[in-house]
Amino acid sequence: MAGEQILVIEDNDNNMKLFRDVLRATGYRTLEASTGGQALVLAARHGPALVLMDIRLPDMSGFEALSRLRMDARTASIPVLAVTAQAMKGDRERLEEAGFDGYVSKPVDIDELLTTVEQHCRGRGG
């Protein structure tokens, strides 16, 4: 998985730093966006191996951003993991129904994050 590029969409600076530090320390390259709009541009331009998307973004919801990624032929097949503090009963099913490939709960468990990222990058042949 070393060298795979991951787009992280997160508007909280502390959370972004955590994702950046952990992913880079394990050999991934990161692209960073703090809004859904920025993320759509970066995803189309760079075609990352994986997207980690916060559900609550300042300009649009993660659900809307996911929908837009899926409608663009350049980004439709990129695996997208939801990053959410909403880990209530039924949320996992709601995220899967919306088209997310998986999710990472906040507060982030580093081992869970890396395992989930590795599984989904591997699914793309990375």
C-alpha positions as CSV (number, residue, x, y, z in Angstrom):
1,M,0.0,0.0,0.0
2,A,3.0,2.3,0.3
3,G,2.7,5.3,-1.9
4,E,-1.0,5.1,-2.4
5,Q,-2.7,8.5,-2.4
6,I,-5.6,9.2,-0.1
7,L,-7.8,12.2,-0.2
8,V,-8.8,13.3,3.3
9,I,-11.8,15.6,3.5
10,E,-12.0,17.1,7.0
11,D,-12.8,20.6,8.2
12,N,-11.4,20.2,11.7
13,D,-7.6,21.1,11.8
14,N,-6.8,18.7,14.6
15,N,-8.5,15.8,13.0
16,M,-6.8,16.6,9.6
17,K,-3.4,16.6,11.4
18,L,-4.2,13.3,13.0
19,F,-5.1,11.7,9.6
20,R,-2.2,13.3,7.8
21,D,0.4,12.2,10.4
22,V,-0.9,8.6,10.7
23,L,-1.3,8.1,7.0
24,R,2.1,9.6,6.1
25,A,3.9,7.7,8.8
26,T,2.6,4.5,7.3
27,G,3.7,5.4,3.8
28,Y,0.6,6.8,2.2
29,R,0.5,10.1,0.4
30,T,-2.3,12.5,1.3
31,L,-4.3,15.1,-0.5
32,E,-6.3,17.4,1.8
33,A,-9.6,19.3,1.5
34,S,-11.7,21.1,4.1
35,T,-14.8,21.4,1.9
36,G,-16.8,19.1,-0.3
37,G,-16.2,21.5,-3.3
38,Q,-12.4,21.3,-2.9
39,A,-12.6,17.5,-2.5
40,L,-14.6,17.1,-5.8
41,V,-11.9,19.1,-7.7
42,L,-9.0,17.2,-6.1
43,A,-10.6,13.8,-6.6
44,A,-11.3,14.5,-10.3
45,R,-7.8,15.9,-10.9
46,H,-5.8,13.3,-9.0
47,G,-7.9,10.1,-8.9
48,P,-6.8,9.0,-5.4
49,A,-6.8,5.3,-4.4
50,L,-9.2,6.1,-1.5
51,V,-11.3,9.0,-0.1
52,L,-11.8,9.5,3.7
53,M,-14.8,11.9,4.0
54,D,-16.1,13.7,7.0
55,I,-19.9,13.6,6.9
56,R,-20.3,17.2,8.2
57,L,-18.7,19.6,5.9
58,P,-19.1,23.4,5.8
59,D,-20.4,23.6,2.2
60,M,-22.3,20.4,1.7
61,S,-22.9,17.1,3.5
62,G,-20.7,14.2,3.0
63,F,-23.7,12.4,1.5
64,E,-24.1,15.1,-1.2
65,A,-20.3,15.1,-1.9
66,L,-20.4,11.3,-2.3
67,S,-23.4,11.5,-4.7
68,R,-21.4,14.0,-6.8
69,L,-18.3,11.8,-6.8
70,R,-20.5,8.8,-8.0
71,M,-22.0,10.8,-10.8
72,D,-18.6,11.8,-12.3
73,A,-17.0,9.0,-14.5
74,R,-13.6,10.1,-13.3
75,T,-14.4,9.5,-9.6
76,A,-17.3,7.0,-9.6
77,S,-15.2,4.0,-8.8
78,I,-13.0,5.5,-6.0
79,P,-13.8,3.8,-2.7
80,V,-15.1,6.3,-0.2
81,L,-15.0,5.8,3.6
82,A,-17.3,8.0,5.8
83,V,-15.6,9.5,8.8
84,T,-18.3,10.2,11.4
85,A,-19.0,10.7,15.1
86,Q,-22.5,9.4,14.4
87,A,-21.9,5.7,15.3
88,M,-25.4,5.1,16.5
89,K,-27.4,1.9,15.8
90,G,-28.5,2.0,12.2
91,D,-25.9,4.5,11.0
92,R,-23.7,1.9,9.4
93,E,-26.7,0.7,7.3
94,R,-27.6,4.3,6.4
95,L,-24.0,5.0,5.3
96,E,-23.9,1.8,3.2
97,E,-27.3,2.5,1.6
98,A,-26.0,6.0,0.6
99,G,-23.1,4.3,-1.2
100,F,-20.2,4.6,1.2
101,D,-17.8,1.7,1.0
102,G,-17.2,1.7,4.8
103,Y,-16.7,4.0,7.7
104,V,-14.3,5.1,10.4
105,S,-15.8,6.3,13.7
106,K,-14.7,9.3,15.7
107,P,-12.9,9.5,17.9
108,V,-10.5,7.7,15.6
109,D,-9.0,4.4,16.7
110,I,-5.6,4.4,14.8
111,D,-5.5,0.6,14.4
112,E,-9.1,0.5,13.0
113,L,-8.3,3.4,10.7
114,L,-5.2,1.7,9.2
115,T,-6.9,-1.6,8.9
116,T,-9.9,-0.1,7.1
117,V,-7.8,2.0,4.8
118,E,-5.6,-1.0,3.9
119,Q,-8.6,-3.2,3.2
120,H,-10.1,-0.6,0.8
121,C,-6.9,0.3,-0.9
122,R,-6.2,-3.4,-1.5
123,G,-9.6,-3.7,-3.1
124,R,-8.4,-1.4,-5.8
125,G,-5.3,-3.5,-6.5
126,G,-3.0,-1.2,-4.5
